[in-house]
Every structure is written in C-alpha cells, then in structure tokens.
Amino acid sequence: MRAATKLVLLLGWLGYAVLPWYFVEGMSLTRLDWAVGYPFGKAGSALALGLSGQAPWLLSIGAALLAATAFVASRDAAKTARVLIWAGAAGLALLFAQGFAIALEGQGIPWLAALLGGGGAVQRGMGGGAFLVVVSLLLLLCHGLAYRGICRGDVFTTSSIGIVILLIGLFIFYPVSTILKSALVDQSGAFAPSAFVARFFDSSIWGLGCLSANVNCGVAWNTLVLAVLCGVITTLLGLACALLILRTGMPGKRVMRALTVLPIITPPFVIGLALILLFGRAGVISTFLYEWFDVPRSRWLYGLPGVLLAQVLAFAPIAFLVLIGVVQGISPSLEEASQTLGAKRWQTFRTVTWPLLKPGIANAFLLGFVESMADFGNPLVLGGNFEVLSTKIFFAVVGAAYNQGQAAVLAIILLAFTLGAFWVQQRWLGGKSYTTVTGKGDSGLPTPLPRRITWLAAAAIVPWVALTFVIYLVILVGGFVKSMGRNHTPTLEHYATGFAIDFSNGIYFQGSAWNSFFTTIKVAAISAPLTAVIGLLTAYLLTRQKFAGRGMLEFATMLSFAIPGTVLGVAYILAFNVPPIEITGTGLILIIAFVFRNMPVGVRSGIAGLSQIDKSLDEASTTLRARSFTTLWRVVLPLLRPALVSALVYSFVRSMTAVSAVIFLVSAEYNLATAYIVGRVEAGEFGLAIAYSSVLIVFMAFGIGLIQLGVGERKLGRRQAGRGKAVALSSSVSDPISQGAAS
C-alpha cells in the first residue's frame, strides 16, 4: 500500500514540477516558441510559474504535495493517514478554488481570487500537469481513508469511489448545474424566483384542455404518456424476443436477432424518414391502399402514433440487450425443482421465472422510458402538432425566440419525471434477492415456455420483425436510386459523392464524407471502452460496496441520461468554453460527452447482471486473501460478460449514431457522421443521407462482431437440450450481429 502511495506522489510531482500546467493550443515539443519559453513561459509547470511570480497562487498546491511527501514514509500509520487526508482534501480545495476564482475578466470569484494572490489576474484552461495533480491529490485522499480502515482498508475500492465521484461531479453535475441555474434568473440575468414559478406553471406545460375541448394537451402530459407507452411496449417486445430466442426452437432466430438489433445501429432521422416514405400521405403503402382498396390518405403518422411507432422500433433493441442476459442467467435448476413438485409450465413461469425476471424488466422499462423522454429526433420529424418536452427545449435553445431560462425549467420537469420513474422502479423491486448464479453446480435444462406465452410472444414479434425488414429494405434501396419515392433509376451517385477514392496518385479519400467518418470511428473507439469500464465499475461499487452517499451516487449516474441531449450539449458549451476546463472545439469534449451520456446503460446493465451473482463468490475470493481488484478481475468480470458486451455495443453504436448531445460540440476539425447526415437531410439530399447511413450500419455490424469476439461469452456450465455433457448456454459467434444483440 505504501508503494502505491509513493507512486501516486511521484505522479503528482511530475504534473506539478515538470508538465505544463495550463493548456496551450497547438503546443508541441517541436514548437520553438514553446521549447524556448519552458519552463517559465506560457506553457511552464506550476512550480516554475509559482516561483517566477507569474502565478504565485499555485505554490499553495505544492505545499500540499510537500506535506504528503514528508509523512508518507512515517511508521505511524495513523499520522500518515491524517496527513494524507488533510493534504489531499486541502490540495483539491485550493486547486479548484483558484481554478474557478481566477478566470476571465467579468467571471470568477473576485474576493477569493484576491485572497489567493491572483486578484485581477487571468489564467488559461488547465492542462496535462493540472490533470495529473488533481488525480494525485484525489488518490492521496482516498489512500488516507483506506489507511483509516474505510471500505475495510481496501485502496482500490476507496480510490475507485473517489475517481467515480470526481468524474461525475466534473462532467455531469457541473455542466448541468451551469445551465439549470439559469432557471432562477430572468432575461437580463438577475435573480428572479418569480420568473421560475411563472415558467413552471405555464398552461402550455400542464394544460388539460384536450380533455374538454379540441386543443392540445400540455407538453408535460404528452411527454409522460408517450414515455410510459414506449417503456411498456419496448419492454414487452424485448422480453418476448429474448424468450423466443433462448427458450424455444422456432426457426429463423438468427435472422430475428439481426433484425432486432439493426434499429439500434441506425443513425437518427433515418427510421422516421423511412416511415414517411412508407406511411406518409405520398408513401408507398398509403398509395397502395388508396389505389387498390380506396382507403383515403391521412396524416395519422404525424403525431403520437407515428412518434410512438418510431420510438418503439428504435428503442426496443435496448430492452432486448438488457433482458436477454437476464433470461440467460436464470437458473434452470429452480425451474426443474418447480416441475419436480408438480407445477405445470404456466405455473412455473408465473411463480419462478417471472419473479426472477423483475430486475431486467425494471431496468429495461427505465431505459425505454428515459430514452423516450430524451429523444428529440423522432418527435422533430414525426411530431406534427404533438409537442414533447425535448422538442420544446430544442426550440427554446436554438429557435428564434432564444429562452435559456424556459429551457432550464423544461429540463427540470423532464428530470423530475425520470427520477419519478427511478423511484417507482426501486419500489417495485424492493429489497428482495434475485440471485441465480451462485458458483454451485447448475446444469439443469431451461423449462420450455408455456404454449400461450410462446404464441403471444410470436404474435408480437412477427409483425415487429416484418416491419423492421420492410423499413431496412427501403433504407437499402434508397441509397441506390436517384430519389426514393420519385425517381427509382438505379445509380451509385450518392455513394460516389460521399465515399469516392482516387487511386491515380496512391490512395486519396476524396469523398465528402470521409473526414467525418474517420473522426467518428476514432471517437467511438476511444469512448466505448471507457464508457463500459466506468459504467461497470460504478455498478460494482453500488451493488458490492457499502459507503455513505451510495444512493446519491446512483442517482447521479442517471442524471446525464435524464437530461435531453440538446440541453447537455449546450451545458457542455457553457461549462467548458471558459477556464478552468477549456476544451470546447477539441476531440476530448466529444469523447467526454459520449462517455457520460452513455454511462448509465453500462451501470444499469451491470446492476442487473450483478443482482444475479451471489455475493458469496466475492466472499470466497476475499477469504483466499484476494483484494477487491483481483476479485473483480478474476471472479466477477467473467460472469458479467453479457453486461460488458451490452455496455460496449450500446456505447459504440451510440457514439456512431448520436446527434442531440454533440450537435453543438462538433467543429470543422472534429465533425461527426451524424452531424454530416443531419446537414444532408436539411439540404434535402436524402439519397446521400441514406447512403451514408447504410455505410454506418454495415460498419457498426462489423464492429459488434469484433466486440463479441474480443470479450467472449459467459460460461455457466449448463447443458443444452439434446446433449449429454455440460456446455455453455449460448450460440456460436459466427453471426456477429446476432451475437452482439444476444449479449
């Protein structure tokens, strides 16, 4: 433990005395102006800047590191713990105080800046040196708490909790609070609680005129009804699909897996556009019904039915990804015991299988509910006069009548709905145990589904799969014709415009889409594993460790998911466009936005998976003197492979297809595929947009296959029907798309 603390101190001194403290754009070791000025120039270290008098407030941070260094070798463990705790806490407090106090002119905290010796001074955004020192001070604090016996003295556990709290505080609470505080100010920026009350109780939000007159209901009620319907339908569809794939021998299961996962790897607006081409007033199916059966054309698609249909198609795969791992984890021996006692299939399903599915069902509903609330692409395309909170926020932020305060109030209402759903989920689950993976012998056969459940599930899934197939047929054909619905002359013009390659002088990617495509791949490849690691680590801490504020931490993980992507993007601009964290316009802000926007899925998948793994496995590892990290790596993580694949797949495809959270964060240098597609849709170039979407779908399907092959499968030692020896209850990895969905 002392060796780890010394290593942390070494990193702290490296960041404080060697690396540049402030961020300097274009900084490079090959730049002469940087090399000549170092270490006392604009890119100097904190120690050099403090000693030279350019930034004397930085010397106080060095004092904290010096105190920790002086006592780290002490034989008095209690004294070492006290010094590390105080040095880490004081150093972090001083660092953040000077960071937020000494800022641009007209910002910051003047009295605190003067107290720290930087009154009237201006500083740039923090750089690599500051980042290392923050991490070092935080870990020193956590190590001191471990020396005091917190979390049974486990350094890994205390450090993990500290890092997760710091990341959530910086990249969720700070940007969200930056924009939400504007709900309490008026248009001039003055503090005005009365303005908040007037905005909150506006009739356009809570009006119920639709019940008594032919007017629209309030936007809050529209959003709530849509989210509840979407959550219920997507959960039932995901459960039905998981049961059919794992508990029946119906043909075409691989095709079903592929078609159910396709919507989640589809860029925004495309499903809505395909539905318009099919069911709009001039759509293919609408025209067929009118010409052959004299069914009048209508605008039924534009409103609640169309938005609900698009959201169900888009979000049901999320429920499927969560539920198939839960269904797979149910112990067959429990169902066999029920049948041994004389229970019929239906009774076994109702009294044994269904109760064990409750954690997955609750998490799937919560994700579908929150996704529906946060979605603005489908309501924007298909909403018509049916307004929801996300579109209302979007137009309040980017519309002609810019009203940041109104957008903040609407975001608070949206957050309240999400927290209400989270509370209902917790009440439904209660404090019951859903453990099914215990480490003991478990080679029973899963009970076949009752006949009525099989038929109901098939009746729900077959239309869904058929409609999905038709939609993707439209998407596939749309990229190879001049104009879908108008001119069906075959052409490769759209693909040539976006993805042309010139081989005359080597290989030159001259298509207009290549830059955004390569940037998107790099951002997704970095953010996906980070999202999975942080999400599953947080789930492990929430379910396996006891510490003060655990409930608050779980709430914080859902906060970024509850806030609409548009609001989160604007919040990131307001928070990170100025010191101390000045990263707007860089690729780093895109990675951070994706990681903390998608992290809740990894957390919920991890919690659902961990609820099935008996804690006795952890205790057995601890009894054998393994530390928490060893237990997590050698015991828990192999059993969490379905949750790991779910988190990786979801974060990867969301990084490739998300638009709302990053539409304001892209730049000329770091443009993303979705921003490019939205631009083509706005310009009326639907063929190019669909062609680009098709390329992304194929690439993401390939990426899902690589994720599945890289992570592998969970081995539970269960046998399959028709075999005499125990094998894993999973299919081969020959079908990458279906395996990505299965996990």
Buried (B, 14 or more C-beta within 10 A) or exposed (E): EEEBBEEBBEBBBBBBBBBBBBBBEEBEEEEEEBEEBBBEBBBBBBBBBBBEEBBBBBBBBBEBBEBBBEBBEEEEEEEBBBBBBBBBBBBBBBBBBBBBBBBEEEEBBEEBBBBBBBBEBEBBBBBBBBBBBBBBBBBBBBBBBBBBEBBEBBBBBBBBBBBBBBBBEBBBBBBBEBBBEBBBBBEEEEEBEEBBEEBBEBEEBBBEEEEEEEEBBBBBBBBBBBBBBBBBBBBBBBBBBBBBBBBBEBEEBBBBBBBBBBBBBBBBBBBBBBBBBBBBBEBBBBBEBBEEEEEEEEEEBBBBEBBBBBBBBBBBBBBBBBBBBBBBBBBBBBBBBBBEEEBEBEBBBBEBBEEBBBBBBBBBBBBBBBBBBBBBBBBBBBBBEBBBBBBBBBBBBEEEEEBBBBBBBBBBBBBEBBBEBBEBBBEEBEEEEBBBBBEEEBBBBBBBBBEEBBEBBEEBBBEBBEBBEBBBEBBEBBBBBEEBBEEEEEBEBBBBBBBBEEEEEEEEEEBBBBBBBEBBBEBBBBBBBBBBBBBBBBBBBBBBBEBEEBEEBBBBBBBBBBBBBBBBBBBBBBBBBBBBBBBBBBBBBBBBBBBBBBBBBBBBBBBBBBBBBBEEBBEBBBEEEBBBBBBBEEBBBEBBBBBBBBBBBBBBBBBBBBBBBBBBBBBEEBBBBBBBBBBBBEEEBBBBBBBBBBBBBEBBBEBBBEBBEEBBBBBBEBBBEEEEEBBBBBBEBEBBBBBBBBB
